[in-house]
């Protein structure tokens, strides 16, 4: 479905739910992380891109401080709260994401009116494509615009990214980094977002897959994951311990030539966690240089190396992700890796457009032979970031 069609459907659902026309509909795209996994909260480098699958948020202000949020998605319950009652722990479930944005905006000094909100989405949940950031950013850009229209100060996109991250960290309780919100807010069609997670400097890097005769194939394993569970937090803790033992603020500050020293100072598991971060940062820098000089067809080996590091050193893969990556490579992909926080979700493959059917068939056959649930396979393109649609 096109973004415009999804926006029209969301506006109609809003009118049916609340009995009035929304003031607007805003979109937040999901993202694929091309390379650079778990480097964001270590102050390192990442290279995601916004995708052409979005979450939409229809909004209208109210005359009081009441907030009503509803979703067009099955299995979700509507929530009604007062803005003044929002605080960490006050809301759970899916509504904690949009209401966390409202709370974080208030904490940033933007006094919000009450509002009605209805959301819809085509970003798969739990697939590693950051459906949470897509929702946060759609709501953030919408509320920031409505607040500005109501005579209150707006926020720039860097500030809105911080708002989304604070909502996810403090209201939802997921200890994620800043990458997903930056990808959703700063994305641009035909480009990847090269982000220095320490300085917050953003550069757009050409990623024109169509012109190179390539597609990015997403392989959703249907193994669900959640960042609010303990595995993600334990990886963060390992990185913190490694940085402290090496006497640096963040693992971003560890050069490759200190890995031998790190191996002597750290236990085996903590060392392998650190080695992934150090080598992954370098792979991001190498990927940016390669894209600028040689184009996307030349980054396949970096994608492959990234997956091996996540599988063996950071240990965030799973049998389904490994199978998807191996089958895609055997089917003709130029490179493949899991993407997202891990422990399930999706893998991506860089595939010649003429060979995408062969890769799909190879992955489906491999999953069937292992008795795994059939994965959902679809292609994505680099797309524009969060914006108003209606």
N, C-alpha and C positions, 0 to 999 in steps of 0.2 A: 504494500500500500504506500502511495506517495505521502510525503509529509503534509501536503495540503489536504488530501483526503482524510488523513487521520485527524487533522485539526478541525475539519468540518464535522466529523463524527463526534469529536470531543465536545464541540460547542453545542451540538444537538443533545448530547447526553446531559450536559450541564443544564440546558433549558428544561429538559424533562425532569431532572432531579430537583432543581431549585425554583422553577417557575419564572425564570427571567433570563435575559440574554447576558452572556458574560461580557466583561469589559474587553477581553482579549483572550487569545490562546497563544501560549508560548511553548517552544520545543526545546528539549535538551537531548542531544544525541548520546547514544552509548559510545563505547570506544573499544578499539582493539589496541593492545600494546604490542607494537611491532617488535620491540626488544627493550630490555631494561626492567627486569622483574625484581621487586623487593629492594631496589636501589633507592626508591624515593624517600623513604623514612630514614635512610642512611645518608641523606644529603647529597646523593649522587645524581646520575643522569638517566633520563628515560626518553623513549621515542614512541609515543602513542599516536594514534590518529582517530578523530571523530568519525563515526560510521553513519551510513545512510539508513539507520534504524533509530527511531526517536521515541521519547516519552513526551506526551503533551499535557499541558496544565491550563485549564480554563479557569479564570479568576474574575471575581467581581467584589468590590468593596461593600461593606455593610456600614450602617450608621452607629453601630455599637462596637464592643470589643470581643464579640463572639466570633469564633472560627468554626466553620463546618467544612469537613473534608470528606470526600467520597471518591470512589474509584469505579471505573467502568469494567475493571477486571474481576473475574469470578473469584469467589472465596475471600473477598475483602469486606470489612465492615466499616460503615460510616462512623465518624467520630465528631463530637461537638465539644469544644472546650472554650474557655476564656483565655485570651492572650496573656493576661496577667497571671494565669495559673500555670503557664508553661515553665517547666524546669526539668533538668535531667531526672529521669525516673517517673515523670508524670504521665508519659504516654509510652506504650509498647506496640510492637507489631509494625505493619507497613506505614502507619500514620506517623510514626516517630521520625521518619525521614522528612516529609514536608513540614511537619510541625517543628521539627528540630531546626529547619531553616528559618522559620518565623522567630523562634526563640533566639537563634544566633544573630539574626538581624537586629532584634531588640538589644541584645548584648553589645552590638556594634554601634549603638546609638541611634538607630532608625526606629522611631516610634510608629508602629504599624496600626492601621485601622483594622477592625474586624473584617473578615472576608469569607466568601464561599469559594471552595476549590473542588474541582473534579479533574481527575487525572485518567489518562489512558496510555497505553504503551504497546510498542511492538518490539521492545528490547527484551530478549529472553532473560528471565530471572534465574540467578544461580548459575549462569553460563560463563562467568568470567568476563562479561562484556560491560560491566559496571552499570547495571540497571539502576543501582542506587544513586550514583552520581548524575545519571541522566535525569532522574526525578528531582534531585536536589537542585540541579542547575536550571531546569525548566521553571521550577517554583521560584528560585532566587531571582532570575532575571525578570519574571513577572511581578513579583512583590516589590522589587527595587523600582521598577517603572511605575507601578501604581502609587508607591509611596512618594516618588518624585512628582507625579502628577497631582498629588494631594498637597504639594507645597513643602515636602520634606526632602532632605538631602539624599541623593542617590549614592551608589557605590560603584567604583570601577570594577573591572572584571577580576583583577587580582584580589580585591577585597571580597568579591562574591565567591571566589574559589575558597578563600579562608573561611567564609561563612559556611559553605557546604561541608568543608572538612570538619569544622567544629560541630556541626549538626551530627555528622556521622560518628565522630570520636566521643562526644560528650552526651548527646541525647540517645543515640543508638547503642553506643558502647563498643563500636568496632574501631580498633586502633590502626586505621588506615593512614596512608600518606596523602600527599597533595596531588599526585599525578592525575587521578581520574577526573577531578573537578577542572583542572587546567586543560585536559584534553577536550572535555565537553564544552568548555567556554571559549577556548582559543582555536579550536579546530577550523580548518579551511579546506574547501574542496581541492583535491589534487595535491595535498600537502600532509606531511607528518609534523607533529609538534615536538621539537627538541627542547626539552626543559631541563635547566639546571635547578635541581630541587633545593639547593641552598640559597642561591641568589635570586631565584624565581625568574631568571632571564628566560625569555621565550624566543625561539627562532623557528620559522617555518622552513621545512626542508622539502624539496620537490619529491613527490611520490605519485607520479602520474602513471598508474598501472596500465590504463587502457592503451596509452601511446606505446608502452613497452610490450604490448601483447600479453599482459599478465593479469591474473585475478588473485585476490586474497580469498581463499576458501576457509571458512570457519567450520570447524567440526565440533559441534556441541555434543559431548559424550552423554549428556543427561544425568551425569553424576553431580548432584547438587552440592554446593559448598556455601559456607557462611563465614564472613570475616569476624563476626562477633564470638566465634567459638575459639577454643584454646590453642589450636595448632598455629594459627597466624600470630597470636600474641607470644607464643614460645619462640618463634623465629625472631621476632623483634627483640625479645629478651636476650637471645644468644648474640645478636649483633651488638647490643649494648654492652654485654659482658666482654666481648672481644675488643671493642673500642677502648673500654676502660683498661683492660690488660695491656693494650698496646700504647696507652698514653695519648690517645687522640680523641677529639670531641666526637667524631663520627667515622665510620669505616670509609667514607669518601676520602679521608685524609691518609689512607694507607696506600702507598705506591706499590706497584707490582713487585719491586725488588725487596720489599720487606716480608714477602710471604714465607721465605725460608725461616726468618726470625720468628714470625708468627707461629709457625709449626712447632717450634721449640717451646714457646710460651703457653700455648693453648692446648686443651685437651682435643682429641681427634675430632669430635663432633663440632665443637665451637670453631676449630680451625677450618673445617670444611664449609661451615656457614660463612665465615669471613672470606674464604677464598672465592666463593660464588660471587659475593658482592664486589670484590676487587676486580675480578675478571669480567664480570658483567658490565661494570662501568666502562671498562676498556672496549668491550664489544659494542656498546652504544656509540661511543666516539668513533670507532671504526666504521660502524654502519652509516653514520652521518656523512663521514668523508667519502665512503664508497657510493652512497646515493648521489652525492653532488658531482662526483667525477665519472663514475661508471654507470650509474643507474640501478634500478631495483633488481634487475636480473642477477647482479653480482653479489647480493647479500645472503644468498642461500646458505653458505657455509657458516655464517655468523648465527643464523637462526638455528641451525643444527647444533652448533657448539653451545648455544644458550640452553637448549633443551637438555643436553647431557649434563650441564652444570646444575640445572634445577632438579634433575632426576637424581643425580648421584651425590652432589655436595649439599644442596639446600633441602633435598628430600621432600619436595612438595608436589611431585607428580603422583600418578596412580596408574594401575594397569591399563585402564581404558585410554588415558591420555597417551601413554607410551605406545599403545597399539595404533592409535590414530596417527601419530607422528611416523612410526615405522611404515605403516601401510601406505601413507601418502607419499613418502619418499620412494618406496618400491613401485608405486603407481606412476611416478614421473614428476613429482613435485621437485622444485629446485631447492627447497629448504622447508623445514617445518619445526614448530615448537609449541609447547603449551603456552597459553597466555592467561594473564590474570593472577590472582593470589595463590592459586593452586588447590590441591586436595579435591579435584573435580573441576567441572566447568569445561572450557573449550581449548582446543588446539587450533592453530592456524597453519596454513600451507600456502606457499607462494608457488603458483601453478601457471604454466603456459595456458592461455585461454583455449587453445585448440585441444588441450589434453585434460580439461577439467572433468569430462565425463569418465575418462579412464581412471582418474584419481578417485572420484566418487565411488566408482564400482569397486576399486581395490579396497577402500575403507569399509564399505558395506559388507563385502565378502569376508574381510578379516574379522569384523565384529560378529558376524553370523557364525563363523567357524569356532569362535571362542564362547559362544552362547551369551554374549553381552547384548544388552538392549540396543536396538538400532539407533545410531546417532542421527542428529539432524544436521544436514550439511547445506550451507548457503554461502553465497559470495557477498562481500561488502566492498564499498568504495570509500575513500577518504571524502568526508563531507564537511559542510559548514557547521560551526559551533552553535551554541544556544542562542535563540533568537525569537522574536515575535513572528507568528505566522498569520494571525487574524487580529 
